[in-house]
Structures are given as structure tokens and as C-alpha cells.
Amino acid sequence: MFTRLIISALVSFILVHGYAQLQIQTIPINSAAIDDQLNLLVYQPDSYETSEKSYPVLYVLDGQWFFYNGVGIQETLRGENVMPEMLVVGIDFKNRSFRDSLLQVNWSGVLKLVNEEVPRLIHDRYRSANEQVLFGWEQNASLACQSILIKDTPFQGAVISNGGSVDGEVITNYATNETDTKYLFVANSKNDIYTRASTEDLVNHLKQFQPSGIKWKYQSFDEEVHESLPYVSLYQGLRFFYHNYSAYIISDTRDFFDEGGMPALKQYFKERGERFGLDTEINNSTKNMLIWLAWKQDDFRSFDYFMKEFEEVLSTSRYASAYWQSRLGTYYYTNEAYQKAINHFDIGITNYPDPEYLAQMYQYRGHAHLQLGHQKEGRLDLKKADELRSLCKETEG
């Protein structure tokens, strides 16, 4: 099912953009490391020609099969605003027999090709950023995994599918600066009888040695088979790598507190900002979302908490209307927080005297005053509400 969704997204992408409109170049590379010539397929995002910025790079091993998947998935994810635009580079290993033979007789040469020669060529010809991700399948999964465990690797992340085993010594010898985090996404399926053991071997090594500076995740997609898994793996792997690129999203206030509450939220934005050059402070859309979510779930305790924590957001243009002040005041009144209800009705009546909400705000404010024992203020507000309703009826008549 998941693979069908991915393929559907790719087909839609191709139909909308058309191959002719994609900015794709074929670049030959004469590799000293493998003593042979290969082709690189290079995709430039739409904005490349009109901007001066540098772009992250997705390198796709076995580009002869998976390059267009990388392009389509990257475009689909970017459309959801969960990752930035990227250059996509497919390393074309021609066919299975050529690839398998090359890896068997010259593993170290391919490792040098992937980690040195190709990134250097791309950096020389394109505006590539330091943020680079490598995808590998089958034997190239092991090569991709070993690549991010090499000291001074150009890659910040690897997505590996249907394989990935590396010698335990490679993991134990891995050393990195604590601030230089790498991401590793490992995928397989119980149905892949060919490579499952290799992946399990890698996962066991990662659990045993816990390499410093590597954030890794293993996921088994048991509805997939050997041939379909790389599509899903690449999609989910990119989402894992860019897990904190998008705005903070949560579907239940209980999850907010279970996952660490306000300290965790502040840390999320701090790490996100430092990693991607974005604002490190909690943005207003997140504050509004949490307030709205608590109100929608009728979780008054969380609502009141967020209103206190995010008090400054209430002075933004979003809440500059009788509609919002009446809505907030009414919710406070319903939950017997009468003084807070009065505060919002005061703002609504004074600053936004919209006839559509004015009588209602006077009425609720009057009842709130009465609940607090403010008899005079309460009676005056209720009288004003009646007068406004009478005036409205006369106008309609």
C-alpha cells in the first residue's frame, strides 16, 4: 500500500512537471579511483538558476535505477514543506553485473569515488552546501553505511535499504566531534530473505557499540518486498534526516506534555534553528496551534497554560478582532475563569466594537461580573446587552 502511494506521487510529479522541464544534466566522471568512466545524473531544483544560494545534495547510488525516485520524492517532500530544495546526484553504475563486479574487486576504489571524487566534482560545478545525504541499496547500502563512518566524510546522513552490514571494527573505530551529528536510517523487510541477515547484523553492531555522534533508526517495512523497499526507504529516510526541518506538529495536548513539555519545545526550535539557520525561538504559528488545539480538545487546563506561556502572541494581528476576543472570553467564562473572561471582553468591547458580537460580549461580561459579586457592573452590562439587541431588532424591522 505504501509503495503504491509513493509511486502515485512520483507519477503525479512527472505528469505535472514533465521530463522535458526537469533541469537534468549528464556529467561524465573519469575516476582514477576505479580506473573507469561513469556518468552522473544531476538534477537542479526550479529555483537554482534564479538564486545565488547553495543547495543540500542527495547522492543516489545506483542512479541508473533510483535517480528519478530521488528527484520525485524530494520534490514531493519539499511540496509538503518538510525539507529544503536539493540537488540530486545519481551515480550510474551501468548495470547489476558491472556494479557487483566493481564492488567485489575494488571496494576501496568505489569508496574513494563516492566520498572524494564525486562530491569534489559536484562542489566545483554546482553551488552545493555542506549538508549532503547518501542513499544506497543492496551492496551499496553497506558502502553508504561505511561512508558516514569514515573520518572527514562529506556526508551528514545515509539512507540504506536492503543490506548495510559493515565490520564491527569500522563502527568501533568511528570517532566524531560531539557537535557533528550524523544520521543513519536503516530499512529492510521480513520478506527480504536475501539481505535481511545483513541488515540485522548491522543493527546488532549499532546496538552493541553505540557509535558516538550517530543518530540512527531501524525500520522494518513488512508489507514490502526486496524490489519495492528502496522506494519506501528513500522516502522515509529523507523524512528522518529532516525530522526537525518543518514546523512543530502535534495532534494531542497530552503528547506535548508526555514528550517533555515546554523545555522540549524550546529545545526543538533551538536545535532546528542552529541546524538549518532558522529562528531559534518558538514561532507564532506553533503558539497559535497549541492554543487552538487545547481549545479544540476542550482541554482547559492546557489552554490556560498556553495562554500564560504565549501571552505575547495575543497582541498579534490574529487576535485583533471582536470575533477572537469574544471567543476567548466565552471559553474562559464557560470554564469559570471569570476575571480572565472579563479581560478579553474588555478588549473586544473597547477596541473592536463589532455590532455582530457586541451584545454577546456585554452579556457574558455582565454575567461574569455577577459571578464575581460585581453587582453594579453586571447589571449595567446586561442592560447594555438588552439595549443593543433591541436596537438591532428595530434596525432589522
Secondary structure as UniProt FT lines:
FT   HELIX           2..17
FT   HELIX           19..21
FT   STRAND          23..31
FT   TURN            32..35
FT   STRAND          36..44
FT   TURN            46..47
FT   HELIX           48..50
FT   STRAND          55..61
FT   HELIX           63..79
FT   TURN            80..81
FT   STRAND          87..92
FT   HELIX           96..105
FT   HELIX           107..112
FT   HELIX           113..117
FT   HELIX           118..125
FT   STRAND          128..137
FT   HELIX           139..148
FT   TURN            151..152
FT   STRAND          157..161
FT   HELIX           168..172
FT   TURN            178..179
FT   STRAND          182..188
FT   TURN            190..191
FT   TURN            193..195
FT   HELIX           196..209
FT   TURN            212..213
FT   STRAND          214..220
FT   TURN            222..223
FT   TURN            226..228
FT   HELIX           229..241
FT   TURN            242..245
FT   HELIX           253..258
FT   TURN            259..260
FT   HELIX           261..276
FT   HELIX           284..296
FT   TURN            297..298
FT   HELIX           300..309
FT   HELIX           311..315
FT   HELIX           317..319
FT   HELIX           322..334
FT   TURN            335..336
FT   HELIX           338..351
FT   HELIX           355..371
FT   TURN            372..373
FT   HELIX           375..396
//
